[in-house]
Amino acid sequence: MNASDNPIFDRLTAAEQEMCNHYIELGNNADFVKKGIAFCYDNPAHGILLTGMNPSGKGGEVVYYTSKEALEFPTKGYWMDKKKQIVGNDGWLLDNTAYLDLFPYFESIQDDFEKAVRPHIDFQVKVLEITQKNIEEHIQPRLIIAANDAAAYYWGFRPETTWLGYDFIKVVDVPECLRNTRIELYQINPANGFRKETDRVGQDKYQTSNIKGAYFIPYAMYDDRHYKTNPDKVLTPELVKELFEWIDGQ
């Protein structure tokens, strides 16, 4: 696939180039600016959105992929865990699960990425504006699964920081499929979707969210150890599908 086929790509590379201009200032923790971008395109709309923080890997190029090909035939543990816990071999889940890294820039060590971008608020805002446009105007998910704490943080899940600034309401009366689990379910405020803070990303573009009312799970991609120690924290494809069917009936 050609970069010219993705207008979002131009904005991502411009943000990356701006980050490259600060490379000397950033020092050794900014190696990711030379590693390229992994861009998930052709995401399905109005289904499930799985979000991560940033892609792991050596990079060095621009990589295009679809969520279906990554999840259906995983070659790395990163995607194998997601297949095992989110979609399995279910054709409907494979066809209706989108994937998006909030920051699509390669860096194997997530802590290094976070340290590198932390002082550069403008860079973070620019990239999140691009990501939010993709979410609000194309993907428009009905169920969002944040694959780690860092991803949930940028959605605005922590009350002490705003970032994307979505307003989360905890679901107390959870559906039957979650009642014997320790998986928490939230809903993006159906009133207008956003918190009242005036420092959120995209506030000049989106006064009301197109994904208000969507459901949200703050999650962690567990490994095989947790299947024995904390099985009630682990999602399964069967549970995900049953939950979406419940959402569909609301």
C-alpha positions as CSV (number, residue, x, y, z in Angstrom):
1,M,0.0,0.0,0.0
2,N,1.3,3.5,-0.9
3,A,1.7,6.2,1.6
4,S,-0.3,8.5,-0.7
5,D,-3.3,6.3,-0.2
6,N,-3.4,7.5,3.5
7,P,-3.9,11.2,4.1
8,I,-3.4,10.6,7.8
9,F,0.1,9.3,7.0
10,D,1.3,12.7,5.9
11,R,0.2,14.2,9.3
12,L,1.9,11.5,11.2
13,T,5.2,11.8,9.4
14,A,5.1,15.6,9.7
15,A,4.8,15.1,13.5
16,E,7.6,12.6,13.5
17,Q,9.8,15.0,11.5
18,E,9.2,17.7,14.0
19,M,10.3,15.2,16.7
20,C,13.4,14.5,14.7
21,N,14.3,18.1,14.8
22,H,14.5,17.9,18.6
23,Y,16.6,14.7,18.5
24,I,19.8,16.3,19.8
25,E,17.9,17.8,22.7
26,L,16.2,14.5,23.6
27,G,19.4,12.4,23.8
28,N,19.6,8.6,23.9
29,N,16.0,8.1,24.9
30,A,14.7,9.4,21.5
31,D,15.9,6.5,19.2
32,F,12.4,5.9,18.2
33,V,12.3,8.9,16.0
34,K,14.5,7.0,13.5
35,K,12.5,3.8,13.6
36,G,9.5,4.7,11.5
37,I,5.8,4.1,11.8
38,A,3.5,1.1,12.0
39,F,0.1,2.2,10.6
40,C,-3.0,0.1,10.9
41,Y,-5.3,1.0,8.0
42,D,-8.8,0.0,6.8
43,N,-10.1,-0.5,10.3
44,P,-13.8,-1.6,10.6
45,A,-16.3,0.9,11.9
46,H,-18.9,0.7,14.6
47,G,-17.5,-2.5,16.3
48,I,-14.7,-3.1,18.8
49,L,-11.6,-1.0,19.1
50,L,-8.5,-2.4,20.7
51,T,-6.0,0.4,21.5
52,G,-2.3,0.2,22.5
53,M,0.3,2.8,23.3
54,N,2.8,2.4,20.5
55,P,4.1,-0.4,18.3
56,S,7.0,-2.5,19.6
57,G,9.8,-3.5,17.2
58,K,13.0,-2.4,15.5
59,G,11.2,-0.5,12.8
60,G,13.3,1.4,10.3
61,E,10.5,1.7,7.8
62,V,6.8,2.5,7.3
63,V,4.7,-0.7,7.9
64,Y,1.1,-0.9,6.8
65,Y,-1.1,-3.7,8.1
66,T,-4.8,-4.4,8.8
67,S,-6.1,-5.5,12.2
68,K,-7.6,-8.6,10.7
69,E,-4.3,-9.9,9.2
70,A,-2.4,-9.1,12.4
71,L,-4.9,-10.9,14.6
72,E,-5.8,-13.8,12.3
73,F,-2.2,-14.9,11.6
74,P,-0.1,-13.6,14.5
75,T,3.6,-14.1,14.3
76,K,4.7,-12.4,17.5
77,G,3.7,-12.9,21.2
78,Y,2.2,-9.3,21.2
79,W,-0.5,-10.3,18.6
80,M,-0.8,-13.9,19.8
81,D,-1.9,-12.7,23.3
82,K,-4.5,-10.4,21.6
83,K,-5.8,-13.2,19.4
84,K,-6.1,-15.6,22.4
85,Q,-7.9,-13.1,24.6
86,I,-9.9,-10.9,22.2
87,V,-10.8,-12.5,18.9
88,G,-9.8,-16.2,18.8
89,N,-10.9,-17.8,15.6
90,D,-14.3,-16.1,15.6
91,G,-14.9,-14.7,12.1
92,W,-17.3,-12.0,13.3
93,L,-14.7,-10.7,15.9
94,L,-11.9,-10.8,13.3
95,D,-14.1,-8.7,10.9
96,N,-15.3,-6.2,13.5
97,T,-12.3,-5.6,15.7
98,A,-10.2,-2.5,14.8
99,Y,-6.7,-1.8,16.2
100,L,-5.0,1.5,16.8
101,D,-1.9,2.6,18.6
102,L,-2.4,6.1,20.0
103,F,1.2,6.8,19.0
104,P,2.1,4.7,15.9
105,Y,5.9,5.1,16.3
106,F,8.2,2.2,16.8
107,E,9.8,1.7,20.2
108,S,10.4,-1.7,21.9
109,I,10.7,-0.2,25.4
110,Q,7.6,1.7,26.2
111,D,9.1,3.5,29.2
112,D,11.8,4.9,26.9
113,F,9.1,6.2,24.5
114,E,7.2,7.8,27.3
115,K,10.3,9.5,28.7
116,A,11.2,10.8,25.3
117,V,7.9,12.4,24.5
118,R,7.0,13.5,28.0
119,P,8.6,17.0,27.8
120,H,7.1,17.6,24.3
121,I,3.5,18.3,24.9
122,D,3.0,19.9,21.5
123,F,4.1,16.6,19.8
124,Q,1.8,14.5,21.9
125,V,-1.1,16.8,21.2
126,K,-0.5,16.8,17.4
127,V,-0.4,13.0,17.3
128,L,-3.4,12.6,19.5
129,E,-5.4,15.0,17.3
130,I,-4.7,12.7,14.4
131,T,-5.6,9.6,16.4
132,Q,-8.7,11.2,17.7
133,K,-9.9,12.2,14.2
134,N,-9.5,8.5,13.2
135,I,-11.5,7.4,16.2
136,E,-14.2,10.1,16.1
137,E,-14.8,10.3,12.3
138,H,-14.1,6.8,11.0
139,I,-13.8,3.9,13.6
140,Q,-16.6,5.2,15.9
141,P,-16.4,2.1,18.1
142,R,-19.1,0.8,20.4
143,L,-16.7,-1.1,22.6
144,I,-13.2,0.0,23.4
145,I,-10.5,-2.1,25.1
146,A,-7.5,-0.2,26.2
147,A,-4.7,-2.9,26.1
148,N,-2.6,-1.3,28.8
149,D,-2.5,1.4,31.5
150,A,-0.6,3.9,29.3
151,A,-3.3,3.7,26.6
152,A,-6.1,4.2,29.2
153,Y,-4.2,7.2,30.6
154,Y,-4.3,9.1,27.3
155,W,-8.0,8.4,26.8
156,G,-8.4,10.5,30.0
157,F,-9.2,7.6,32.3
158,R,-7.2,9.1,35.2
159,P,-9.0,12.0,36.8
160,E,-5.8,13.9,37.4
161,T,-5.0,14.3,33.7
162,T,-7.1,15.2,30.7
163,W,-5.5,14.4,27.4
164,L,-8.3,13.1,25.1
165,G,-10.7,13.9,27.9
166,Y,-13.4,11.3,27.6
167,D,-15.8,11.2,30.5
168,F,-16.1,7.7,32.0
169,I,-18.9,6.4,34.1
170,K,-18.5,3.1,35.8
171,V,-21.2,0.5,34.9
172,V,-22.5,-0.9,38.2
173,D,-25.1,-3.2,36.8
174,V,-22.8,-5.2,34.5
175,P,-24.1,-7.8,32.1
176,E,-24.2,-11.4,33.1
177,C,-21.0,-12.3,31.3
178,L,-19.0,-10.0,33.6
179,R,-20.7,-10.8,36.9
180,N,-18.2,-13.4,38.0
181,T,-15.2,-11.6,36.8
182,R,-13.0,-8.7,38.1
183,I,-13.1,-7.0,34.7
184,E,-14.4,-3.4,35.0
185,L,-16.7,-1.9,32.5
186,Y,-17.2,1.9,31.9
187,Q,-19.4,3.9,29.6
188,I,-18.4,7.1,27.9
189,N,-20.9,9.7,29.2
190,P,-23.9,9.5,26.9
191,A,-24.7,13.2,27.5
192,N,-21.8,14.5,25.4
193,G,-18.9,12.2,25.9
194,F,-16.3,14.6,27.2
195,R,-15.1,15.9,30.6
196,K,-15.7,19.6,31.4
197,E,-12.0,20.5,31.5
198,T,-10.9,23.1,29.0
199,D,-7.5,21.6,28.3
200,R,-8.5,18.5,26.4
201,V,-7.1,17.5,23.0
202,G,-9.5,18.4,20.2
203,Q,-11.8,20.6,22.2
204,D,-11.9,23.1,19.3
205,K,-13.1,20.4,16.9
206,Y,-15.4,18.2,19.0
207,Q,-17.7,19.8,21.4
208,T,-19.8,16.6,21.5
209,S,-18.2,13.2,20.9
210,N,-19.4,10.9,18.1
211,I,-18.6,7.9,20.4
212,K,-20.6,9.1,23.4
213,G,-22.3,6.1,25.0
214,A,-19.6,3.7,23.9
215,Y,-18.3,1.2,26.5
216,F,-14.7,1.0,27.7
217,I,-12.6,-1.6,29.4
218,P,-9.3,-0.6,31.0
219,Y,-7.3,-3.8,30.5
220,A,-3.9,-5.4,30.6
221,M,-2.9,-8.0,28.1
222,Y,-2.1,-11.0,30.4
223,D,0.2,-13.8,29.8
224,D,-0.2,-17.5,30.5
225,R,0.6,-17.1,34.2
226,H,-2.6,-15.2,34.8
227,Y,-4.8,-17.9,33.4
228,K,-4.0,-19.8,36.6
229,T,-3.4,-17.0,39.1
230,N,-6.1,-14.5,38.1
231,P,-8.4,-16.1,35.6
232,D,-11.3,-13.8,36.5
233,K,-9.3,-10.8,35.2
234,V,-8.7,-12.3,31.7
235,L,-10.9,-11.7,28.7
236,T,-11.8,-14.4,26.3
237,P,-13.2,-14.2,22.8
238,E,-16.5,-15.7,24.0
239,L,-16.8,-13.1,26.7
240,V,-16.0,-10.2,24.3
241,K,-18.6,-11.4,21.8
242,E,-21.2,-11.9,24.5
243,L,-20.5,-8.4,25.9
244,F,-20.8,-6.8,22.5
245,E,-24.1,-8.6,21.9
246,W,-25.3,-7.1,25.2
247,I,-24.2,-3.7,24.0
248,D,-25.9,-4.2,20.7
249,G,-29.1,-4.8,22.6
250,Q,-29.0,-1.6,24.7
